[in-house]
């Protein structure tokens, strides 16, 4: 085995473990942004979801995503990673991005684990948006179906040599494939579930604060740290110039988004809201995920600054139209997943850190790439939302998706799990 294969494999596995570690970050952010009486439920969902998605992606998901097939779906190597390794190199998908260090030198199982960590992230996004009123079993079943069918099919379109890849769509680390997919699936679930009891009453929006901003802050730091595996790891090769550039664009977008979200929350809410700042950081990370390898550091500052403003405006907007998202997942992952994908069409520049790509609107490529990105956003949105809605409806018609009002008021920790995270603070039949 040559040294390139060894180095690339180590790089892929280390970054995959960083992405896996993000599961802890999601668990902490979501539990921190929700109420004490639902903490065990949130933690349990975030813990078991990776097990569920691991099996779904292993059984069928990988084959649908990377198996030989047609522009819509993969077939060969469909079940349990059997058959030849047909997963294409990232360089092939992006017109020779890393011709010298192709990821086909990385063993199948290393590539599988890296992609599995991404798949699990998409499912975890749904957990926060449907928090505090969804049945535990219903969420698990949906996560299994999502990671077996919905996520892999979109992944095949963009990363598996499918029709969007051939069209020229660029999504380096998954603003669309991971974050928008999770966001669209969450939106379908939220619309069917409806808002939490007491959230919208008499034409007013009641604030339902989370129980632990310290926990949410620690979780955001964990996610920020994990993103340094998420984005640079998507090179699938230990290219020094590329991974260094991507680390800086990723961090720059996160920091400028934190600043802009803090400023805009100060202007609109009268105070620098910590929750908005935390979600601002995550919004900047989501927005730079697609363009991180294709844009300059200066462009990443602009992307992050806009993302921070968007997330605050989006949170306010969803509340105005009575779409209840306890943790801001739709604003962070769906809205900024879309924006990040559009940013490629605006700011991509051929030759950044040695990468060959189409130019965005601000360069000689004109509007072509931007239109391609828009086609990708719309097609993925329609497919994921409709398919997710069908799955949610089927679950609702069979076992139901929402807990009883009594259980919601008393807390899902007791009703769904029979135990609680903070017994000394538990007050029976409390509304909040």
C-alpha positions, 0 to 999 in steps of 0.5 A: 500500500503506497503512502498516498493511500495511507495518508488519505485514509487516515485523513478521511477517517479522522475527519469522519470521526469529527463529523460523528462527534457533531452528534454530541453537539446536536444533542446538547444544542437541541436539549439546551434550546428545549424545556427541562421536561423534554431533555431525556427525550431529546437526548434519547432521540439524538443518541439512537438516531445514529444507530438507526441511520447507520443500519439504513445507510448500510442496508440500502442507502449507500447502494442507492447513493453510489451504486452504478445506475442511472441519473436518478438512482444507483443500483449496483452494490445495493445491499450491505456494500456488496459488489464492486466499489462503484463510488466515484471520486470527488474529482470526477464529480467536480471535473478533476478537482484533485486529479493527483489525489483521487479518493478512489485510493481510499478503501471502501469502508473508510469512504462509507463511514465518512458518508455515513456520518453525513447521512446521520447529520441530515437525520439529526436536523429533523429532531430539533424542529419536531421537538417537544411533541413528536412520538419517539417511535414515529421519529425513529421510523421516519429517520430510518426511511429518510436515510434509506431512501430520501437522503441517498437519492439526493446524494446520488443526484449531486455526489454519485454521478447523477443528473445534477452532477452532470448538469454542473451543480456544485455542493462541496460538502452538503449545504443542499445534500445534507442541510437542505435535505434535513430542513425540507424533511423537517418542514414537512414534519412540522407542518403535519405536527402543528405547533406546541401547546401554548406557543400561539394563542389569541393571535400572539406568539408566546416565548417558550425558552429553552432550559439551558443556554450553557448547554446550547453554547457548549453544543455550538462549540462542539458543532463548530469544532466538528465542522472542521472535519465536515468541510475540509474532510470533503476533499477526501484527500489530504491536500495541504493547500485545499484543506488549509483554505477550506478551514479558513473559509469555514471559520471566517463565515462562522465568525462573521455570521456570529457578528451579524446575527448579534447586531441584527438581533440587537436592532430588532429585539433590543438586546444581543440575544445569545440564542440568535448568536449561537444560531448565527454561528451555525448558519454561517457554517451551513452557508459556507458548506457548499462553497467552502472550496470554491470561494475566496476568504473575502467572499466567505466573509460576505457569505457569513455576514448575510447568513447571520442576518438571514437566520434572525429574520427567518426565525422571526418570519417562521414565528409570524406564520406560526410554524413552530421550530423550537431550536431554529433548525429550519432557519439554520439548515433549510434557509441557509442551506439554500443560501449557501448553495446559491452562494456557489453560483454567485462567488465561485471562482475557478482555480481557488486552492487549485480547484477546477470549477465553473465560475459564478455570477461575479466572474466570467462564468456569468449566470450559468452556474447560478441557474444550475444551482437554482435548478438543483435547489428547486428539484431537491426541495420538491423531491424531499418535501413531497417524499417526506410528506408522504412518509410522515402521512403514512406514519400519522395514519398508522401509529400517529406522530404526535403525543397526547396533550396530557403527555405534552403538558407533563413532558415527553420524558415521563410519557415516552421514557418513564424517567426524567433528566432533572428529577429535583426540578420536575413539577407535575402537570406544568405547562412550561 
